[in-house]
Amino acid sequence: MNIKKQLRKLYLYELISGFQIVDAVWVVFLLQRGFSIVQVGIAEGVFHVVSMCCEIPSGMLADLIGRKRTLVLSGMVSAAGSLCMILTDAFFMILVAMGLNALSYNLVSGSREALTYDSLLEAGAQEEYLRVSAIQEKLYLFVFAAANLFSVVTVSLGYEKGYLISMVQGICCSIVALRLWEPGRENTKQQEKNRNWTRILKKHVIESGRFFVTHGFAARRMLISGVAAAGYYIVFMLLQQHLVEQGLQAKWIGIPLLLISFGGMAGASLGEKTGKVKIKFLLLVGGVLEGVLIVFSGMPALPGCVLAAAFAHGISEMLAIRIGDENQKVFSSEVRATMVSVESMVYSVVMVVLSPVVGWLSEKFSISWAFGILGIFVSFLVCILVLLPKESNFPD
């Protein structure tokens, strides 16, 4: 395997997968097609339910059949979801499309990270994972931000052309994934000839469960990552309404959101530079600082709240990059994709709990109050998780 060629293909995959032009306007498209706000809410709910249910099974699938195959499948599932959106106005098919879209995300989650780390491991360059994962995240965030800024053009194109572009994007992702090298491919081919899938699946579940028993500190890192990511994303969602309430015209909302995305890219770059900082210190300081910035994201001054949200996004990305690097070091190749999927599952669970609570606080009091309580909660919970007794074996 030529590791330089492999990384170039992985970077290209990030560039193509980040170009999701309908993600920012899918609600607008549904409303334009005559669906109600209630139906939009049901569609969003279906997305999250499928995402929660399929996150861990998709990781296990990647570990059992190969990460490359799973990424290829993800692109095809994404294209199928876009096709469903084009073919009919039946609400049931809209829900099917939302479910397929969620499944495509699940199939990527864990597979991409595991394939990247094992590629570097096979080349004897696993110490480069922190740098490589930071580059991947920056590429994805940059293209995703550009796609969101492109949303005005997407709306003018209409849902049929928008989802047609999305379908082509999914197919292109599969084509790039087909050109990736699967680490340990020769061994995998030989093993597949005589596999007892029931026994292998049972063993996989047992090994995954044993990991959490013997690596409690990694499980806590996952929870910290989930709390930090959910805290920022809730701010990102509600900030759009907050900015409009503070006087920003809705047509200009894409500009501050783009600036906040740049904060995430800066955080990913910073995460790459934290390799020599003790993980316990980084999580403690980063978690507290993100909580404070979430509080300030609710201030009435537009420049201040946008700047605070951008920094909060940056810290969230920094922590995610570093936690991912630290956990990859203790994951075994056999369960690597599953473990990363568990981390994504933790984020989904935290979102399901926090999102309605913060939404209720926003409606009952104000967005500023909701951000204040959310920021305090994030800081407090991260401190507890990091400062648990030494017998919990949280490495420094």
Solvent accessible surface area in square Angstrom, and as a share of the most:
residue,aa,sasa,rsa
1,M,83,0.37
2,N,81,0.42
3,I,39,0.20
4,K,144,0.61
5,K,104,0.44
6,Q,4,0.02
7,L,19,0.09
8,R,142,0.52
9,K,55,0.23
10,L,1,0.01
11,Y,41,0.15
12,L,83,0.41
13,Y,3,0.01
14,E,2,0.01
15,L,67,0.33
16,I,38,0.19
17,S,10,0.06
18,G,0,0.00
19,F,77,0.32
20,Q,23,0.10
21,I,1,0.01
22,V,9,0.05
23,D,41,0.21
24,A,54,0.42
25,V,7,0.04
26,W,42,0.15
27,V,53,0.31
28,V,60,0.34
29,F,1,0.01
30,L,2,0.01
31,L,72,0.36
32,Q,112,0.50
33,R,38,0.14
34,G,67,0.64
35,F,22,0.09
36,S,53,0.34
37,I,119,0.61
38,V,108,0.62
39,Q,52,0.23
40,V,13,0.08
41,G,45,0.43
42,I,81,0.41
43,A,0,0.00
44,E,64,0.29
45,G,32,0.30
46,V,39,0.22
47,F,39,0.16
48,H,65,0.29
49,V,90,0.52
50,V,35,0.20
51,S,15,0.10
52,M,51,0.23
53,C,88,0.53
54,C,35,0.21
55,E,6,0.03
56,I,56,0.29
57,P,73,0.46
58,S,5,0.03
59,G,0,0.00
60,M,28,0.13
61,L,62,0.31
62,A,0,0.00
63,D,24,0.13
64,L,24,0.12
65,I,44,0.22
66,G,9,0.09
67,R,17,0.06
68,K,37,0.16
69,R,123,0.45
70,T,0,0.00
71,L,0,0.00
72,V,28,0.16
73,L,75,0.37
74,S,3,0.02
75,G,3,0.03
76,M,94,0.42
77,V,18,0.10
78,S,23,0.15
79,A,7,0.06
80,A,41,0.32
81,G,5,0.05
82,S,7,0.05
83,L,72,0.36
84,C,17,0.10
85,M,7,0.03
86,I,36,0.18
87,L,125,0.62
88,T,42,0.24
89,D,83,0.43
90,A,50,0.38
91,F,48,0.20
92,F,142,0.59
93,M,57,0.26
94,I,0,0.00
95,L,36,0.18
96,V,49,0.28
97,A,1,0.01
98,M,9,0.04
99,G,10,0.10
100,L,43,0.21
101,N,45,0.23
102,A,0,0.00
103,L,50,0.25
104,S,8,0.05
105,Y,74,0.28
106,N,2,0.01
107,L,4,0.02
108,V,21,0.12
109,S,19,0.12
110,G,0,0.00
111,S,0,0.00
112,R,47,0.17
113,E,42,0.19
114,A,0,0.00
115,L,0,0.00
116,T,0,0.00
117,Y,13,0.05
118,D,12,0.06
119,S,0,0.00
120,L,1,0.01
121,L,72,0.36
122,E,86,0.39
123,A,46,0.36
124,G,54,0.52
125,A,21,0.16
126,Q,68,0.30
127,E,124,0.56
128,E,58,0.26
129,Y,6,0.02
130,L,16,0.08
131,R,92,0.33
132,V,0,0.00
133,S,13,0.09
134,A,0,0.00
135,I,44,0.22
136,Q,13,0.06
137,E,49,0.22
138,K,51,0.22
139,L,45,0.23
140,Y,47,0.18
141,L,19,0.09
142,F,112,0.47
143,V,19,0.11
144,F,54,0.22
145,A,3,0.02
146,A,45,0.35
147,A,0,0.00
148,N,33,0.17
149,L,86,0.43
150,F,77,0.32
151,S,23,0.15
152,V,114,0.66
153,V,67,0.39
154,T,0,0.00
155,V,47,0.27
156,S,91,0.59
157,L,64,0.32
158,G,23,0.22
159,Y,49,0.19
160,E,95,0.42
161,K,119,0.51
162,G,0,0.00
163,Y,13,0.05
164,L,88,0.44
165,I,62,0.31
166,S,13,0.09
167,M,36,0.16
168,V,76,0.44
169,Q,21,0.09
170,G,1,0.01
171,I,69,0.35
172,C,45,0.27
173,C,7,0.04
174,S,3,0.02
175,I,93,0.47
176,V,12,0.07
177,A,0,0.00
178,L,103,0.51
179,R,159,0.58
180,L,3,0.02
181,W,73,0.26
182,E,18,0.08
183,P,21,0.13
184,G,31,0.30
185,R,77,0.28
186,E,103,0.46
187,N,96,0.49
188,T,32,0.19
189,K,103,0.44
190,Q,132,0.59
191,Q,102,0.45
192,E,47,0.21
193,K,167,0.71
194,N,140,0.72
195,R,56,0.20
196,N,75,0.39
197,W,113,0.40
198,T,108,0.63
199,R,163,0.59
200,I,41,0.21
201,L,83,0.41
202,K,135,0.57
203,K,124,0.52
204,H,9,0.04
205,V,81,0.46
206,I,84,0.42
207,E,49,0.22
208,S,13,0.08
209,G,38,0.37
210,R,135,0.49
211,F,15,0.06
212,F,61,0.25
213,V,128,0.73
214,T,81,0.47
215,H,49,0.22
216,G,34,0.33
217,F,22,0.09
218,A,0,0.00
219,A,34,0.26
220,R,25,0.09
221,R,7,0.02
222,M,2,0.01
223,L,60,0.30
224,I,0,0.00
225,S,11,0.07
226,G,1,0.01
227,V,1,0.01
228,A,1,0.01
229,A,30,0.23
230,A,0,0.00
231,G,0,0.00
232,Y,21,0.08
233,Y,85,0.32
234,I,1,0.01
235,V,0,0.00
236,F,30,0.12
237,M,69,0.31
238,L,32,0.16
239,L,0,0.00
240,Q,64,0.28
241,Q,100,0.45
242,H,3,0.01
243,L,1,0.00
244,V,69,0.39
245,E,100,0.45
246,Q,69,0.31
247,G,61,0.58
248,L,39,0.19
249,Q,108,0.48
250,A,67,0.52
251,K,143,0.60
252,W,124,0.43
253,I,37,0.19
254,G,26,0.25
255,I,87,0.44
256,P,11,0.07
257,L,25,0.12
258,L,33,0.16
259,L,90,0.45
260,I,0,0.00
261,S,12,0.07
262,F,87,0.36
263,G,14,0.13
264,G,0,0.00
265,M,25,0.11
266,A,65,0.50
267,G,3,0.03
268,A,0,0.00
269,S,37,0.24
270,L,96,0.48
271,G,0,0.00
272,E,37,0.17
273,K,145,0.62
274,T,8,0.05
275,G,43,0.41
276,K,203,0.86
277,V,53,0.31
278,K,134,0.57
279,I,7,0.03
280,K,50,0.21
281,F,123,0.51
282,L,15,0.08
283,L,0,0.00
284,L,49,0.25
285,V,68,0.39
286,G,4,0.03
287,G,0,0.00
288,V,56,0.32
289,L,85,0.42
290,E,0,0.00
291,G,1,0.01
292,V,62,0.36
293,L,26,0.13
294,I,0,0.00
295,V,56,0.32
296,F,103,0.43
297,S,0,0.00
298,G,3,0.03
299,M,56,0.25
300,P,101,0.63
301,A,55,0.43
302,L,48,0.24
303,P,108,0.68
304,G,21,0.21
305,C,0,0.00
306,V,18,0.10
307,L,106,0.53
308,A,6,0.05
309,A,1,0.00
310,A,12,0.10
311,F,117,0.49
312,A,0,0.00
313,H,10,0.04
314,G,9,0.08
315,I,17,0.08
316,S,7,0.04
317,E,23,0.10
318,M,13,0.06
319,L,0,0.00
320,A,38,0.30
321,I,14,0.07
322,R,10,0.04
323,I,0,0.00
324,G,19,0.18
325,D,9,0.05
326,E,25,0.11
327,N,0,0.00
328,Q,4,0.02
329,K,121,0.51
330,V,49,0.28
331,F,10,0.04
332,S,53,0.34
333,S,42,0.27
334,E,109,0.49
335,V,4,0.02
336,R,5,0.02
337,A,0,0.00
338,T,2,0.01
339,M,0,0.00
340,V,14,0.08
341,S,0,0.00
342,V,20,0.11
343,E,27,0.12
344,S,32,0.21
345,M,43,0.19
346,V,31,0.18
347,Y,66,0.25
348,S,14,0.09
349,V,62,0.36
350,V,16,0.09
351,M,13,0.06
352,V,71,0.41
353,V,89,0.51
354,L,17,0.09
355,S,33,0.21
356,P,83,0.52
357,V,75,0.43
358,V,3,0.02
359,G,29,0.28
360,W,143,0.50
361,L,19,0.09
362,S,19,0.12
363,E,157,0.70
364,K,128,0.54
365,F,116,0.48
366,S,41,0.26
367,I,9,0.04
368,S,47,0.30
369,W,165,0.58
370,A,0,0.00
371,F,0,0.00
372,G,14,0.14
373,I,71,0.36
374,L,4,0.02
375,G,1,0.01
376,I,120,0.61
377,F,80,0.33
378,V,0,0.00
379,S,18,0.12
380,F,130,0.54
381,L,40,0.20
382,V,0,0.00
383,C,33,0.20
384,I,73,0.37
385,L,15,0.08
386,V,0,0.00
387,L,106,0.53
388,L,60,0.30
389,P,75,0.47
390,K,183,0.77
391,E,152,0.68
392,S,42,0.27
393,N,99,0.51
394,F,17,0.07
395,P,50,0.31
396,D,95,0.49
